Amino acid sequence: MTACSSDEPGTDNDRTDVGLNAAELVVSEDMGEFNTELLKVLVAREGEYDNIIVSPLSSAIFLSMLANISPEETQERIFKVLGSSDLDALNSFNAKMLANLGKLDRTTTLNLANSIWHAPMVTLETDTKETFSKYFATDFFSCDLSDSETKNRINDWIKSKTNNLITEAYNGDPFEVLLLNALYFNGKWKDKFDKSYTEKEKFHVGEKIYMVDMMKRLNVNEELAKGNNFTACRREFGNGAYTCTFILPAEDCEINDFIAGLTYDDISGLKFSSEECDLFVPKFEIRKHIEKYEDVLADLGVFAKDDSPKAIIGDKKLKAFHESYIKLDEDGAEVA
């Protein structure tokens, strides 16, 4: 994201970037660091060759909300993980993302939603409700956990915010307060893959070989960049407000070791240029559910290691789950 608006002549689908002030730009850069560290933690936890999909944006929004209600020690740990200790800038940055990300490209859908569900005996402080409403566009719901329909109500809310792609994320475990963030993205490639070129090809993952539906663009110009032990290809959706970057490690790199050594600067410092090439990308559809996401947050440093089994926020036990979905094909990508 940048702090500027497009100066190019107007069209029906001009790109208009989100305007950020100096403090919010710092938060944006820090979020890039967080994204990279989250990937590295998940790869280390999940083991060799497992598919990893996660929404860093949803995770960052969740932690930003948590920072507003956590005791000082936990709040400081969240600040360290997110890279920002300016709560006002963190809140205003999230407010702008929630209000504007869905408006950047008329051909691309991006929806973000937050909600808090609480037991009837729980009273949320007025300041907390005002903060979450103002900066995180949060909906509030009182619910009776003894009612068998509560689980359905919660999952129906998630379904409605993810275009029915995530349907059973909440397993019915009891809670006093449940904070939910949902995201849905649907974007079409600016330059699509020709479906007639897609065919079965070998795809190497470490020492394993899989047969996949390989999409191809032959003798075309793509945005390419050389990194340290990898090549990157950046592809645009719609008007270019959203992009997808593919990273191909060098042949002699073991994938987990490569990710363990990856830094945000390795990605943000890439210099892309248009080059003629043949592009091969696997077509895939993946779903991932992480039931004990609080353990991932502990590994990131949100909790002290001796606290991580309990994951205490004040006098409440924190339980977190994360479910994500992605489909990548010749037309574009759909994500929830």
C-alpha atoms as one frame of an Amber mdcrd trajectory, in Angstrom:
protein
   0.000   0.000   0.000   1.173   3.526  -0.633   0.148   6.971   0.529  -0.444
   8.320  -2.966  -3.355   8.307  -5.366  -3.090   7.529  -9.065  -2.278  10.499
 -11.315  -3.066   8.650 -14.540  -6.045   9.639 -16.723  -9.380   8.391 -15.435
 -10.905   5.119 -16.565 -13.834   3.066 -15.357 -11.523   1.050 -13.114  -8.719
   3.381 -12.046  -6.489   2.201  -9.228  -6.759   4.462  -6.184  -4.437   3.529
  -3.347  -5.186   3.842   0.363  -3.877   7.140   1.735  -1.714   6.517   4.817
  -0.069   9.063   7.090   3.546   8.700   8.233   2.733   6.655  11.341   0.408
   4.340   9.398   3.076   3.800   6.733   5.382   2.548   9.488   2.661   0.126
  10.606   2.269  -1.072   6.998   5.993  -1.843   6.727   5.951  -3.570  10.109
   3.033  -5.726   8.963   5.223  -6.970   6.113   7.754  -8.215   8.673   4.937
  -9.898  10.610   3.688 -11.690   7.481   7.102 -13.236   6.866   7.612 -14.303
  10.491   4.146 -15.884  10.641   4.937 -18.015   7.581   8.234 -19.139   9.092
   6.600 -20.133  12.390   3.885 -22.130  10.624   6.377 -23.971   8.414   8.486
 -24.852  11.457   5.399 -26.168  13.284   3.712 -28.031  10.452   6.654 -30.136
   9.328   8.266 -30.988   6.045   6.258 -30.717   2.816   2.880 -29.901   4.390
   0.843 -27.321   2.506   0.631 -24.076   4.467  -2.047 -21.459   3.863  -2.775
 -18.643   6.266  -4.204 -15.141   6.235  -1.621 -12.766   7.751  -4.111  -9.903
   7.391  -6.777 -11.674   9.451  -4.160 -12.648  12.034  -2.860  -9.079  12.254
  -6.374  -7.647  12.642  -7.095 -10.174  15.393  -3.898  -9.256  17.272  -4.576
  -5.540  16.794  -7.988  -5.954  18.395  -6.440  -8.029  21.176  -3.893  -5.279
  21.861  -6.730  -2.933  22.801  -8.023  -5.159  25.611  -4.919  -6.988  26.875
  -3.030  -6.283  30.107   0.180  -4.292  29.675   2.555  -7.269  29.547   0.576
  -9.062  26.841   0.038  -5.803  24.960   3.799  -5.205  24.855   4.321  -8.686
  23.439   1.704  -8.063  20.747   3.402  -4.771  19.879   6.710  -6.588  19.514
   5.178  -9.258  17.275   3.390  -6.717  15.055   6.396  -4.400  15.099   4.432
  -1.345  16.245   3.992   0.123  19.714   1.774   2.987  18.508  -1.739   1.799
  19.354  -3.403   4.837  17.795  -1.579   4.276  14.492  -2.345   0.558  14.648
  -6.049   1.262  15.126  -6.271   3.929  12.414  -4.322   1.724   9.981  -6.766
  -1.149  10.511  -9.717   1.212  10.166  -8.450   2.387   6.773  -7.792  -1.164
   5.597 -11.281  -2.305   6.575 -12.923   0.739   4.999 -10.948   0.932   1.760
  -9.424  -2.374   0.663 -12.665  -3.508  -0.931 -12.878  -0.336  -3.051  -9.509
  -0.438  -4.825 -10.579  -2.500  -7.847 -14.100  -2.788  -9.222 -13.311  -6.132
 -10.869 -11.981  -7.666  -7.643 -13.968  -8.558  -4.528 -12.377  -8.189  -1.106
 -14.597  -8.274   1.972 -13.473  -8.049   5.599 -15.722  -8.448   8.637 -15.314
  -8.637  12.422 -17.735  -9.748  15.103 -17.759 -10.408  18.837 -20.060 -13.024
  20.350 -20.527 -13.131  24.099 -22.484 -14.978  26.741 -25.448 -13.066  28.241
 -23.730 -12.732  31.627 -20.717 -10.991  30.029 -20.888  -7.212  29.900 -18.496
  -5.564  27.464 -17.079  -2.231  28.567 -18.451   0.770  26.715 -14.963   1.972
  25.723 -14.146  -1.452  24.279 -17.314  -1.557  22.206 -16.715   1.994  20.960
 -13.115   1.208  19.969 -14.034  -1.989  18.163 -16.948  -0.317  16.399 -14.978
   2.769  15.356 -11.743   1.143  14.184 -12.696  -2.455  13.379 -16.336  -2.147
  12.168 -17.299  -4.871  14.644 -20.768  -6.402  15.021 -21.778  -7.590  18.501
 -23.966 -10.570  19.310 -25.190 -11.909  22.641 -25.696 -15.667  22.472 -26.870
 -18.485  24.720 -24.381 -21.354  24.566 -26.999 -23.757  25.897 -29.031 -23.123
  22.750 -28.224 -25.732  20.117 -28.738 -23.101  17.405 -25.850 -20.925  18.636
 -23.234 -23.009  16.840 -25.267 -22.747  13.633 -25.692 -18.977  14.043 -21.946
 -18.487  14.389 -21.057 -20.726  11.467 -23.790 -19.112   9.363 -22.178 -15.701
  10.031 -18.797 -17.065   8.913 -20.374 -18.646   5.813 -22.083 -15.393   4.864
 -18.809 -13.443   5.102 -16.729 -15.993   3.141 -19.107 -16.646   0.236 -19.941
 -20.085   1.702 -16.330 -21.268   1.413 -15.806 -21.747   5.156 -18.796 -23.529
   6.633 -17.892 -25.361   9.867 -14.989 -23.384  11.377 -16.497 -23.133  14.870
 -16.721 -26.543  16.551 -19.116 -25.587  19.343 -16.595 -25.309  22.202 -17.901
 -23.151  25.067 -16.659 -19.567  25.443 -17.379 -16.355  27.311 -16.268 -14.072
  24.471 -15.623 -15.107  20.863 -13.854 -12.723  18.465 -14.177 -13.547  14.767
 -12.481 -12.096  11.707 -13.542 -13.176   8.232 -12.028 -12.409   4.830 -13.116
 -13.142   1.275 -11.162 -12.354  -1.908 -11.992 -13.071  -5.535  -9.749 -11.640
  -8.234  -9.276 -12.249 -11.953  -5.833 -12.199 -13.515  -5.088  -9.132 -15.601
  -3.586 -11.604 -18.098  -5.269 -14.995 -17.790  -3.842 -18.427 -18.495  -5.100
 -20.171 -21.630  -7.010 -23.235 -20.404  -6.098 -25.200 -23.534  -2.448 -25.178
 -22.424  -3.148 -26.722 -19.007  -2.004 -30.335 -18.786  -0.632 -32.895 -16.345
   3.006 -32.212 -15.444   5.468 -33.294 -12.775   5.787 -30.969  -9.776   8.775
 -31.447  -7.481   8.423 -30.897  -3.712  11.711 -31.817  -2.106  12.392 -35.417
  -3.060   8.725 -36.094  -3.838   7.177 -35.765  -7.278   3.471 -35.065  -7.834
   1.428 -35.018 -11.018  -0.505 -31.752 -11.111  -2.602 -29.708 -13.516   0.065
 -27.282 -14.740  -1.077 -23.926 -16.124   1.149 -22.354 -18.753   1.874 -19.033
 -20.410   4.393 -19.501 -23.200   6.618 -16.864 -24.849   5.022 -14.048 -22.836
   6.267 -11.068 -20.888   5.956 -11.363 -17.091   7.220  -9.248 -14.204  10.284
 -11.118 -12.909  12.922 -10.448 -10.261  16.020 -12.239  -8.965  16.445 -12.671
  -5.216  18.969 -14.413  -3.023  18.653 -18.057  -4.131  15.249 -17.568  -5.740
  13.347 -16.122  -8.686  10.067 -14.264  -8.215   7.192 -13.586 -10.589   4.625
 -10.910  -9.749   1.219 -11.148 -11.425  -1.564  -8.580 -11.242  -5.270  -8.994
 -10.646  -7.664  -6.544 -12.286  -6.286  -3.013 -12.267  -3.120  -3.968 -10.368
  -4.226  -2.940  -6.873  -3.790  -6.578  -5.833  -0.923  -8.816  -6.901   0.223
 -12.388  -6.388   3.949 -13.144  -6.127   5.232 -16.625  -6.952   8.627 -17.567
  -5.523  10.766 -20.342  -7.007  13.781 -21.304  -4.843  17.013 -22.330  -6.552
  17.243 -26.047  -7.349  19.857 -26.693  -4.648  17.697 -25.101  -1.890  15.759
 -27.303   0.550  12.369 -25.613   0.838  12.105 -25.522   4.656  15.661 -24.212
   5.014  14.919 -21.613   2.345  11.822 -20.343   4.181  13.631 -20.375   7.545
  16.206 -17.982   6.099  13.734 -15.768   4.249  13.316 -12.157   5.412  10.861
  -9.407   4.603  13.698  -7.399   3.063  14.314 -10.273   0.642  10.769  -9.738
  -0.675  10.290  -5.982  -0.323  13.655  -5.236  -1.941  12.899  -7.090  -5.180
  13.248  -5.091  -8.398  10.758  -6.403 -10.950  11.077  -5.881 -14.681   9.178
  -7.191 -17.681  10.972 -10.153 -19.255  10.067 -12.724 -21.862   9.640 -16.198
 -20.373   7.616 -19.396 -20.169   5.555 -19.435 -16.970   4.424 -22.724 -15.383
   2.130 -22.556 -12.319   0.284 -25.486 -10.655  -3.487 -25.219 -10.547  -4.668
 -26.067  -7.053  -7.354 -25.886  -4.377  -6.357 -26.167  -0.703  -8.177 -25.892
   2.616  -6.438 -25.745   6.023  -7.858 -25.755   9.552  -5.621 -25.006  12.541
  -7.540 -25.773  15.728  -4.990 -24.612  18.317  -3.933 -21.363  16.710  -3.031
 -19.967  20.135   0.046 -22.222  19.992   1.123 -20.466  16.788   0.674 -17.107
  18.523   2.783 -18.378  21.421   5.568 -19.359  19.029   5.431 -15.868  17.545
   6.000 -14.466  21.026   2.550 -13.171  21.932   2.778 -15.167  25.166   5.723
 -16.091  27.339   6.688 -19.718  26.763   5.676 -20.699  30.301   2.245 -19.137
  29.680   1.632 -20.632  26.254  -0.244 -23.767  27.396  -2.697 -21.536  29.257
  -2.579 -18.552  26.879  -3.959 -16.236  29.539  -5.418 -12.837  28.621  -6.192
 -11.207  31.920  -8.208 -13.848  33.792  -9.544 -15.411  30.581  -8.150 -18.405
  28.715  -7.518 -17.648  25.057  -8.449 -20.267  22.477  -7.967 -19.514  18.810
  -8.640 -21.306  15.545  -7.823 -20.415  11.968  -9.358 -21.826   8.801  -8.348
 -20.771   5.313  -9.081 -21.707   1.723  -7.500 -20.881  -1.632  -8.268 -21.839
  -5.204  -5.870 -20.789  -7.959  -6.811 -21.435 -11.570  -6.516 -20.047 -15.113
  -8.972 -17.223 -14.380  -7.604 -15.997 -11.060  -7.776 -16.701  -7.348 -10.504
 -17.151  -4.741  -9.485 -16.954  -1.084 -11.243 -17.083   2.300
